[in-house]
Amino acid sequence: MSVYRISRNLEASFIEFLNTTLKETPYLWNDLNVIKGFNHAYELPTPTIAVRAENTVYDKVEIGSNSFTRTVQIYLDIFGSDDGNRLDLKDCIIEILKDGLIYNE
């Protein structure tokens, strides 16, 4: 059994969270696909959200310490059936994520 590292774990947490939350009321995006990366996004029906963890920045916590904070940039590529669908989904995702995200270890 493999162990996910932080970046991979973030991607998996985003995918699981968006998949479950967006399909519940009041959102009801039942026909939504949430996938890792966007290689297969063009093969799937829309709407589709492609999740990927990209840039990671490591900042020292304090001078002389080996401790650091890690910031991972997450990209959500949204493929909608039209521009209005894409914008509605974007606004819905922002509304959901502003309250936080369940991060699974």
DRENPA-3360 file (N, C-alpha, C; in nm, 2 decimals, always signed):
BEGIN
1 = MSVYRISR = +0.08/-0.12/+0.00/+0.00/+0.00/+0.00/+0.09/+0.12/+0.00 ~ +0.06/+0.21/-0.09/+0.14/+0.33/-0.10/+0.08/+0.44/-0.01 ~ +0.17/+0.53/+0.03/+0.13/+0.65/+0.11/+0.13/+0.77/+0.03 ~ +0.03/+0.85/+0.03/+0.02/+0.97/-0.05/+0.10/+1.08/+0.03 ~ +0.18/+1.16/-0.05/+0.25/+1.27/+0.00/+0.16/+1.39/+0.00 ~ +0.20/+1.51/+0.05/+0.11/+1.62/+0.07/+0.05/+1.67/-0.06 ~ +0.12/+1.69/-0.17/+0.06/+1.74/-0.29/-0.04/+1.64/-0.35 ~ -0.01/+1.52/-0.35/-0.10/+1.42/-0.40/-0.22/+1.41/-0.31;
9 = NLEASFIE = -0.20/+1.42/-0.18/-0.31/+1.41/-0.09/-0.40/+1.53/-0.11 ~ -0.35/+1.65/-0.13/-0.43/+1.77/-0.16/-0.52/+1.75/-0.28 ~ -0.46/+1.70/-0.39/-0.54/+1.67/-0.51/-0.65/+1.58/-0.48 ~ -0.62/+1.47/-0.41/-0.73/+1.37/-0.38/-0.83/+1.42/-0.29 ~ -0.79/+1.51/-0.19/-0.89/+1.57/-0.10/-0.98/+1.67/-0.18 ~ -0.93/+1.75/-0.27/-1.01/+1.84/-0.35/-1.11/+1.76/-0.44 ~ -1.06/+1.65/-0.50/-1.14/+1.57/-0.59/-1.26/+1.52/-0.51 ~ -1.23/+1.45/-0.40/-1.34/+1.39/-0.32/-1.43/+1.50/-0.26;
17 = FLNTTLKE = -1.38/+1.61/-0.21/-1.47/+1.71/-0.16/-1.56/+1.78/-0.26 ~ -1.50/+1.81/-0.38/-1.58/+1.87/-0.49/-1.69/+1.77/-0.54 ~ -1.65/+1.64/-0.55/-1.74/+1.54/-0.60/-1.86/+1.53/-0.51 ~ -1.84/+1.52/-0.38/-1.95/+1.50/-0.29/-2.03/+1.63/-0.27 ~ -1.96/+1.74/-0.25/-2.03/+1.86/-0.22/-2.11/+1.92/-0.33 ~ -2.06/+1.92/-0.45/-2.13/+1.97/-0.57/-2.25/+1.89/-0.61 ~ -2.26/+1.77/-0.57/-2.37/+1.68/-0.61/-2.48/+1.68/-0.50 ~ -2.46/+1.75/-0.39/-2.56/+1.76/-0.28/-2.64/+1.89/-0.31;
25 = TPYLWNDL = -2.76/+1.89/-0.24/-2.84/+2.02/-0.25/-2.77/+2.12/-0.17 ~ -2.77/+2.25/-0.20/-2.85/+2.31/-0.30/-2.78/+2.32/-0.44 ~ -2.67/+2.26/-0.46/-2.59/+2.27/-0.58/-2.64/+2.18/-0.69 ~ -2.65/+2.06/-0.67/-2.71/+1.96/-0.76/-2.64/+1.96/-0.90 ~ -2.51/+1.95/-0.90/-2.44/+1.93/-1.03/-2.42/+1.78/-1.05 ~ -2.53/+1.71/-1.08/-2.53/+1.56/-1.09/-2.45/+1.51/-1.20 ~ -2.44/+1.58/-1.31/-2.37/+1.53/-1.43/-2.22/+1.58/-1.44 ~ -2.17/+1.61/-1.32/-2.04/+1.67/-1.31/-1.93/+1.56/-1.30;
33 = NVIKGFNH = -1.82/+1.58/-1.37/-1.70/+1.50/-1.36/-1.59/+1.58/-1.29 ~ -1.53/+1.52/-1.19/-1.41/+1.58/-1.12/-1.30/+1.48/-1.13 ~ -1.19/+1.53/-1.20/-1.08/+1.43/-1.23/-0.95/+1.49/-1.19 ~ -0.85/+1.41/-1.19/-0.71/+1.45/-1.16/-0.64/+1.49/-1.29 ~ -0.58/+1.60/-1.30/-0.52/+1.65/-1.42/-0.62/+1.67/-1.53 ~ -0.57/+1.72/-1.64/-0.67/+1.75/-1.75/-0.65/+1.67/-1.88 ~ -0.57/+1.57/-1.87/-0.54/+1.49/-1.99/-0.66/+1.42/-2.05 ~ -0.75/+1.37/-1.96/-0.87/+1.31/-2.01/-1.00/+1.40/-2.01;
41 = AYELPTPT = -0.98/+1.52/-1.98/-1.09/+1.61/-1.97/-1.16/+1.63/-2.10 ~ -1.08/+1.62/-2.21/-1.14/+1.65/-2.34/-1.22/+1.52/-2.39 ~ -1.20/+1.41/-2.33/-1.27/+1.29/-2.36/-1.41/+1.27/-2.29 ~ -1.42/+1.35/-2.18/-1.54/+1.34/-2.09/-1.65/+1.44/-2.13 ~ -1.77/+1.41/-2.10/-1.88/+1.51/-2.13/-1.86/+1.62/-2.03 ~ -1.91/+1.74/-2.07/-1.90/+1.86/-1.98/-2.03/+1.86/-1.89 ~ -2.02/+1.92/-1.78/-1.91/+1.99/-1.72/-1.81/+1.90/-1.65 ~ -1.68/+1.94/-1.66/-1.57/+1.87/-1.60/-1.48/+1.96/-1.53;
49 = IAVRAENT = -1.43/+1.92/-1.41/-1.33/+2.00/-1.33/-1.21/+1.91/-1.33 ~ -1.10/+1.97/-1.37/-0.97/+1.90/-1.36/-0.89/+1.96/-1.25 ~ -0.85/+1.88/-1.15/-0.77/+1.93/-1.03/-0.63/+1.89/-1.05 ~ -0.54/+1.99/-1.03/-0.39/+1.96/-1.03/-0.32/+2.05/-0.93 ~ -0.22/+1.99/-0.86/-0.14/+2.06/-0.77/-0.01/+2.09/-0.84 ~ +0.03/+2.22/-0.85/+0.14/+2.26/-0.93/+0.25/+2.31/-0.84 ~ +0.27/+2.44/-0.83/+0.38/+2.51/-0.77/+0.37/+2.49/-0.62 ~ +0.49/+2.46/-0.56/+0.50/+2.45/-0.41/+0.61/+2.54/-0.37;
57 = VYDKVEIG = +0.57/+2.63/-0.27/+0.67/+2.72/-0.21/+0.70/+2.68/-0.07 ~ +0.83/+2.68/-0.03/+0.87/+2.65/+0.10/+0.93/+2.78/+0.17 ~ +0.87/+2.83/+0.27/+0.92/+2.94/+0.34/+0.96/+2.90/+0.48 ~ +1.08/+2.95/+0.52/+1.13/+2.93/+0.66/+1.03/+2.99/+0.76 ~ +1.01/+2.92/+0.87/+0.93/+2.96/+0.98/+1.00/+3.08/+1.05 ~ +1.13/+3.06/+1.08/+1.20/+3.16/+1.15/+1.35/+3.15/+1.11 ~ +1.42/+3.25/+1.13/+1.57/+3.25/+1.09/+1.64/+3.15/+1.18 ~ +1.72/+3.07/+1.11/+1.80/+2.97/+1.19/+1.73/+2.84/+1.21;
65 = SNSFTRTV = +1.61/+2.83/+1.17/+1.53/+2.71/+1.19/+1.53/+2.62/+1.07 ~ +1.52/+2.49/+1.09/+1.50/+2.40/+0.97/+1.35/+2.38/+0.94 ~ +1.26/+2.44/+1.02/+1.12/+2.43/+1.00/+1.07/+2.52/+0.89 ~ +0.97/+2.48/+0.81/+0.92/+2.57/+0.71/+0.77/+2.55/+0.69 ~ +0.71/+2.64/+0.63/+0.57/+2.63/+0.59/+0.56/+2.60/+0.44 ~ +0.47/+2.52/+0.41/+0.46/+2.48/+0.27/+0.33/+2.53/+0.21 ~ +0.33/+2.60/+0.09/+0.22/+2.65/+0.02/+0.21/+2.58/-0.11 ~ +0.10/+2.51/-0.14/+0.08/+2.44/-0.26/-0.03/+2.51/-0.34;
73 = QIYLDIFG = +0.00/+2.54/-0.47/-0.09/+2.61/-0.55/-0.18/+2.50/-0.63 ~ -0.31/+2.51/-0.61/-0.40/+2.41/-0.67/-0.47/+2.48/-0.79 ~ -0.47/+2.42/-0.91/-0.54/+2.47/-1.02/-0.66/+2.39/-1.04 ~ -0.77/+2.46/-1.07/-0.90/+2.39/-1.10/-0.93/+2.44/-1.24 ~ -0.92/+2.35/-1.34/-0.95/+2.38/-1.48/-1.10/+2.34/-1.50 ~ -1.18/+2.44/-1.54/-1.32/+2.41/-1.55/-1.36/+2.41/-1.70 ~ -1.42/+2.30/-1.74/-1.47/+2.28/-1.87/-1.62/+2.27/-1.87 ~ -1.69/+2.37/-1.92/-1.83/+2.38/-1.92/-1.89/+2.36/-2.06;
81 = SDDGNRLD = -2.02/+2.33/-2.06/-2.08/+2.31/-2.19/-2.09/+2.44/-2.27 ~ -2.09/+2.55/-2.20/-2.08/+2.68/-2.27/-2.02/+2.78/-2.16 ~ -2.00/+2.90/-2.20/-1.94/+3.00/-2.11/-2.02/+3.02/-1.99 ~ -2.15/+3.03/-2.00/-2.24/+3.05/-1.89/-2.23/+2.94/-1.79 ~ -2.23/+2.82/-1.84/-2.22/+2.70/-1.75/-2.08/+2.70/-1.68 ~ -1.98/+2.74/-1.74/-1.84/+2.74/-1.68/-1.84/+2.85/-1.57 ~ -1.90/+2.96/-1.60/-1.90/+3.07/-1.50/-1.99/+3.04/-1.38 ~ -2.10/+2.98/-1.40/-2.19/+2.93/-1.29/-2.12/+2.83/-1.20;
89 = LKDCIIEI = -2.05/+2.74/-1.26/-1.97/+2.64/-1.19/-1.86/+2.70/-1.11 ~ -1.79/+2.80/-1.17/-1.68/+2.87/-1.10/-1.73/+2.94/-0.98 ~ -1.84/+3.01/-0.99/-1.90/+3.08/-0.88/-1.94/+2.99/-0.77 ~ -2.00/+2.87/-0.81/-2.04/+2.77/-0.71/-1.92/+2.72/-0.63 ~ -1.81/+2.69/-0.70/-1.69/+2.64/-0.64/-1.64/+2.74/-0.54 ~ -1.63/+2.86/-0.58/-1.58/+2.97/-0.49/-1.66/+2.98/-0.36 ~ -1.79/+2.97/-0.38/-1.89/+2.97/-0.26/-1.86/+2.86/-0.17 ~ -1.83/+2.74/-0.22/-1.81/+2.62/-0.14/-1.68/+2.63/-0.07;
97 = LKDGLIYN = -1.57/+2.67/-0.15/-1.43/+2.66/-0.09/-1.40/+2.77/+0.00 ~ -1.48/+2.88/+0.00/-1.45/+3.00/+0.09/-1.46/+2.96/+0.24 ~ -1.54/+2.85/+0.27/-1.57/+2.81/+0.40/-1.47/+2.70/+0.45 ~ -1.38/+2.66/+0.35/-1.28/+2.56/+0.39/-1.30/+2.43/+0.32 ~ -1.21/+2.34/+0.34/-1.21/+2.21/+0.27/-1.17/+2.10/+0.36 ~ -1.23/+1.99/+0.35/-1.19/+1.87/+0.43/-1.07/+1.81/+0.37 ~ -0.96/+1.81/+0.45/-0.83/+1.76/+0.41/-0.81/+1.62/+0.47 ~ -0.81/+1.52/+0.39/-0.79/+1.38/+0.44/-0.64/+1.34/+0.43;
105 = E = -0.59/+1.28/+0.54/-0.46/+1.23/+0.54/-0.45/+1.09/+0.51;
% end
